[in-house]
């Protein structure tokens, strides 16, 4: 290949086509235009695994479950309703679903209040260990929280923020400490927290 002056194609070369904005007419029949979505190859480089956590709170207490049989931090106390965001659902939808699946309670989406977003990683770990956790709280729900998945939870209990149990899942402990500090000082939990970097 030979170099050509700017704006001119080299002899025998196909003329360059400038990349411009997407077709202003848009997709037919309401279908997304090719430029409305990321390419499949973009996800081979790096992905964040999203999860939603819903902390149920009452009178200075938070509801926690004791993990078992999951393969991750079994024997640790953790948020009572949490799990991965599934394809096609929002983080709020995932929090509502997890509360129903894990605790048997109904939480209205408008009662799911954002707390913080936690970006966490495992130093030196694979890309799958890069995660984004959407942390929510609720003080209103319908039903009595009870263990719905006994193969995954050995216990379920309310704990005051001043006497949280040990051990706690480490990244959740960081969020619970931030919640406790915000309550003591009349401030907000930081909108973004990082853990493991």
C-alpha positions as CSV (number, residue, x, y, z in Angstrom):
1,X,0.0,0.0,0.0
2,X,1.3,3.5,-0.8
3,X,0.6,6.7,1.0
4,X,-1.6,9.2,-0.8
5,X,-2.0,12.9,-0.1
6,X,-4.8,13.7,2.4
7,X,-8.2,13.5,0.8
8,X,-7.0,11.3,-2.2
9,X,-7.0,7.6,-2.5
10,X,-3.8,5.8,-3.5
11,X,-3.7,4.6,-7.1
12,X,-5.7,1.4,-7.5
13,X,-7.2,1.7,-4.0
14,X,-10.9,1.8,-3.1
15,X,-11.9,5.3,-2.1
16,X,-12.3,5.8,1.6
17,X,-15.8,6.1,2.9
18,X,-16.2,8.6,5.8
19,X,-18.1,7.3,8.8
20,X,-21.0,9.6,9.4
21,X,-24.0,9.7,11.7
22,X,-26.5,6.9,11.5
23,X,-29.2,7.1,8.8
24,X,-31.5,9.9,9.8
25,X,-34.5,7.9,8.6
26,X,-33.9,5.3,11.3
27,X,-34.9,1.7,11.5
28,X,-37.9,0.3,9.8
29,X,-41.0,-0.8,11.7
30,X,-39.5,0.4,15.1
31,X,-36.6,-2.0,15.0
32,X,-33.3,-0.7,16.5
33,X,-30.8,0.7,14.1
34,X,-27.5,-1.2,13.9
35,X,-25.8,1.7,15.8
36,X,-28.3,1.4,18.7
37,X,-26.6,-1.6,20.2
38,X,-23.0,-2.6,21.1
39,X,-21.3,-5.1,19.1
40,X,-21.1,-8.6,20.5
41,X,-17.2,-8.4,20.4
42,X,-17.3,-5.4,22.8
43,X,-18.3,-7.8,25.6
44,X,-15.4,-10.1,25.1
45,X,-13.0,-7.5,26.4
46,X,-14.5,-6.8,29.8
47,X,-17.8,-7.1,31.6
48,X,-19.2,-6.0,34.9
49,X,-21.5,-8.5,36.6
50,X,-24.6,-6.6,38.0
51,X,-26.3,-7.5,41.3
52,X,-29.1,-6.0,43.4
53,X,-29.2,-5.9,47.2
54,X,-32.2,-4.9,49.2
55,X,-31.6,-4.2,52.9
56,X,-34.9,-4.4,54.8
57,X,-34.7,-1.9,57.8
58,X,-36.7,-1.2,60.9
59,X,-36.0,0.9,64.0
60,X,-32.2,1.0,63.7
61,X,-32.1,-2.7,62.6
62,X,-31.3,-4.5,59.4
63,X,-32.4,-8.0,58.3
64,X,-29.5,-10.4,57.5
65,X,-29.3,-14.0,56.4
66,X,-26.6,-16.6,57.2
67,X,-25.4,-18.0,54.0
68,X,-25.0,-21.8,53.4
69,X,-24.7,-24.1,50.4
70,X,-24.0,-21.4,47.9
71,X,-20.3,-21.9,47.3
72,X,-19.6,-18.3,48.2
73,X,-18.9,-17.0,51.7
74,X,-21.0,-19.8,53.3
75,X,-21.1,-19.2,57.1
76,X,-21.1,-15.4,56.6
77,X,-24.0,-13.1,57.4
78,X,-25.2,-11.1,54.4
79,X,-28.0,-9.0,53.0
80,X,-31.3,-11.0,53.3
81,X,-32.4,-10.3,49.7
82,X,-29.7,-10.1,47.0
83,X,-28.9,-11.6,43.7
84,X,-27.8,-11.1,40.1
85,X,-29.7,-8.8,37.8
86,X,-31.2,-11.0,35.2
87,X,-31.4,-10.3,31.5
88,X,-34.2,-7.9,30.6
89,X,-34.8,-6.6,34.2
90,X,-33.7,-3.4,35.9
91,X,-31.8,-3.4,39.2
92,X,-35.0,-2.3,41.0
93,X,-36.9,-5.1,39.4
94,X,-34.2,-7.5,40.5
95,X,-34.4,-6.2,44.1
96,X,-38.2,-6.6,44.2
97,X,-37.8,-10.2,42.7
98,X,-35.1,-11.2,45.2
99,X,-37.2,-10.0,48.2
100,X,-40.1,-12.2,47.0
101,X,-37.9,-15.2,46.1
102,X,-35.7,-15.2,49.2
103,X,-38.0,-13.7,51.9
104,X,-41.5,-14.2,50.7
105,X,-42.3,-10.5,51.0
106,X,-43.7,-8.0,48.5
107,X,-41.9,-4.7,48.1
108,X,-43.5,-2.1,45.8
109,X,-40.9,-0.7,43.4
110,X,-41.7,2.8,44.7
111,X,-40.6,1.7,48.2
112,X,-37.2,0.6,46.9
113,X,-34.8,3.4,47.8
114,X,-31.3,3.7,46.3
115,X,-28.5,3.7,48.9
116,X,-25.3,3.4,46.9
117,X,-23.6,1.7,44.0
118,X,-20.6,-0.4,44.9
119,X,-17.9,-1.1,42.3
120,X,-15.8,-4.0,43.5
121,X,-13.1,-6.2,42.3
122,X,-10.7,-8.9,43.3
123,X,-7.2,-7.6,42.9
124,X,-5.5,-9.7,40.2
125,X,-8.7,-11.6,39.7
126,X,-10.3,-12.4,36.3
127,X,-12.7,-10.0,34.7
128,X,-15.7,-11.9,36.1
129,X,-14.6,-10.7,39.5
130,X,-15.3,-7.1,38.5
131,X,-18.8,-6.4,39.8
132,X,-21.3,-3.5,40.2
133,X,-23.7,-3.9,43.1
134,X,-26.8,-1.7,43.3
135,X,-27.6,-1.3,47.0
136,X,-31.1,-0.4,48.0
137,X,-33.1,-0.2,51.2
138,X,-36.8,-0.6,52.1
139,X,-38.7,0.2,55.2
140,X,-42.1,-0.9,53.9
141,X,-43.2,-4.3,52.6
142,X,-46.1,-6.7,52.7
143,X,-45.7,-10.0,54.6
144,X,-43.4,-11.4,57.2
145,X,-39.9,-12.1,56.1
146,X,-39.1,-15.8,56.3
147,X,-36.5,-18.0,54.7
148,X,-37.8,-19.2,51.4
149,X,-34.6,-21.0,50.2
150,X,-33.4,-23.1,53.2
151,X,-30.7,-24.7,51.1
152,X,-29.1,-21.3,50.8
153,X,-29.8,-19.7,54.1
154,X,-29.2,-21.2,57.6
155,X,-30.7,-18.4,59.6
156,X,-32.5,-15.0,59.2
157,X,-32.4,-12.4,61.9
158,X,-32.7,-8.7,62.7
159,X,-29.6,-7.0,64.0
160,X,-29.0,-3.5,65.3
161,X,-26.4,-1.5,63.4
162,X,-24.5,-1.1,66.7
163,X,-24.2,-4.9,67.1
164,X,-23.8,-6.5,63.6
165,X,-22.9,-10.2,63.6
166,X,-19.6,-11.7,62.6
167,X,-18.5,-12.7,60.1
168,X,-20.1,-10.5,57.5
169,X,-19.5,-10.7,53.8
170,X,-16.7,-8.2,53.5
171,X,-18.0,-5.9,50.7
172,X,-21.5,-5.9,52.4
173,X,-19.8,-5.0,55.7
174,X,-18.4,-1.9,54.1
175,X,-21.8,-0.8,53.0
176,X,-23.4,-1.6,56.4
177,X,-20.7,0.5,58.1
178,X,-21.4,3.4,55.7
179,X,-25.2,3.0,56.4
180,X,-24.5,3.1,60.2
181,X,-22.2,6.1,59.9
182,X,-24.7,8.0,57.8
183,X,-27.4,7.3,60.4
184,X,-25.3,8.4,63.3
185,X,-24.2,11.6,61.6
186,X,-27.4,12.5,59.9
187,X,-25.7,12.3,56.5
188,X,-26.2,10.2,53.3
189,X,-24.4,7.0,52.3
190,X,-21.9,8.0,49.6
191,X,-23.5,7.6,46.2
192,X,-20.5,5.5,45.0
193,X,-18.3,3.2,47.0
194,X,-15.4,1.0,45.8
195,X,-14.1,-2.1,47.3
196,X,-11.1,-4.3,46.5
197,X,-9.1,-1.9,44.4
